[in-house]
Amino acid sequence: MAYIDMSARFALDNGLDVVVEGILHSEIYGDMLTQLQRDHRGVTRAFVYELGLEETLRRHRTKTLAAEVSEEQVSSWYRESDRIPELGEIVFDADASASDALAQVLAEVGWGEAE
């Protein structure tokens, strides 16, 4: 966790855009992400997929990583509604296509439209 925080802060302090992405459980990463957002002087947005376990597993099956990471592992990582309220997360549900989600992310952070 300290490495994620340090790396993000270093990049932000040097004028770079940063995306912190991953399975970031609120009980482990919530305080760090909240403080990172509070400390950042520029545009900061948080996005989260709100998916049920079955949809999460269905999407996992479509990835090449599925051969290396079992559904049992994914299930053990799954947390229903694992949100961090202080971040003001923008929520994507199962109906949001990848292109719709990307377009919204780009619009929210001011990067324009997806090409």
C-alpha positions in Angstrom: 0.0 0.0 0.0 2.8 2.4 0.8 4.3 1.8 -2.6 1.1 2.7 -4.4 0.7 5.9 -2.3 4.4 6.9 -2.8 4.3 6.2 -6.5 1.1 8.1 -7.1 2.3 11.1 -5.1 5.6 11.2 -6.9 3.9 11.1 -10.3 1.4 13.7 -9.3 4.0 16.0 -7.8 5.9 15.8 -11.1 2.9 16.9 -13.2 1.9 13.5 -14.5 -1.6 12.1 -14.7 -2.2 9.0 -12.5 -4.6 6.1 -12.5 -4.7 4.0 -9.4 -6.5 0.8 -10.5 -7.0 -2.6 -9.0 -8.8 -4.7 -6.4 -8.5 -2.1 -3.7 -10.5 -3.3 -0.7 -11.9 -0.4 1.3 -10.7 -1.7 4.7 -7.1 -1.9 3.4 -6.8 1.0 1.0 -9.7 3.3 1.9 -7.8 5.7 4.2 -4.8 5.9 1.8 -7.0 6.6 -1.2 -9.0 9.2 0.7 -5.9 11.0 1.9 -4.4 10.9 -1.6 -7.5 12.5 -3.1 -7.6 15.2 -0.3 -4.0 16.0 -0.9 -4.1 16.2 -4.7 -4.5 19.8 -6.0 -5.8 18.8 -9.5 -8.7 16.9 -10.9 -9.4 13.8 -9.0 -12.2 11.3 -9.7 -13.0 7.8 -8.3 -14.8 5.2 -10.3 -16.1 1.8 -9.2 -17.9 -1.1 -10.8 -20.8 -2.3 -8.7 -21.2 -5.8 -9.9 -22.6 -9.0 -8.4 -20.4 -12.0 -7.9 -21.9 -13.9 -10.9 -21.3 -10.9 -13.2 -17.8 -10.5 -11.9 -17.0 -14.2 -12.6 -18.6 -14.0 -16.0 -16.4 -11.1 -16.9 -13.4 -12.8 -15.4 -14.0 -15.8 -17.7 -13.5 -13.6 -20.8 -10.0 -12.5 -19.8 -6.7 -14.3 -20.6 -5.8 -14.1 -16.9 -8.6 -16.5 -16.2 -6.3 -19.4 -17.1 -4.0 -18.3 -14.2 -6.4 -17.0 -11.7 -9.2 -19.4 -10.7 -12.8 -18.4 -10.0 -12.3 -19.5 -6.4 -9.5 -16.9 -6.1 -11.7 -14.2 -7.6 -14.5 -15.2 -5.3 -12.3 -14.9 -2.3 -11.3 -11.4 -3.3 -14.9 -10.3 -4.0 -16.6 -7.8 -1.7 -20.2 -6.8 -2.3 -20.6 -3.0 -2.4 -17.1 -2.3 -1.2 -17.3 1.4 -1.5 -15.3 4.3 -0.1 -17.9 7.0 0.6 -15.4 9.8 1.1 -14.2 9.4 -2.5 -17.5 10.3 -4.1 -17.2 7.4 -6.4 -18.9 7.4 -9.8 -20.6 4.0 -10.1 -20.7 1.8 -13.2 -23.2 -1.1 -13.1 -23.4 -4.3 -15.2 -25.3 -2.4 -17.9 -22.4 0.0 -18.6 -20.4 -1.0 -21.6 -16.7 -0.6 -21.7 -17.0 2.1 -24.2 -19.6 4.0 -22.2 -17.5 3.7 -19.1 -14.4 4.9 -20.9 -16.3 7.9 -22.4 -17.6 8.9 -18.9 -14.1 8.6 -17.4 -12.5 10.7 -20.1 -15.3 13.3 -19.8 -15.1 13.4 -16.0 -11.3 14.0 -15.9 -11.3 16.4 -18.8 -9.4 14.3 -21.3 -12.0 14.6 -24.1 -13.6 11.8 -25.9 -12.3 8.3 -26.6 -11.0 7.7 -30.0 
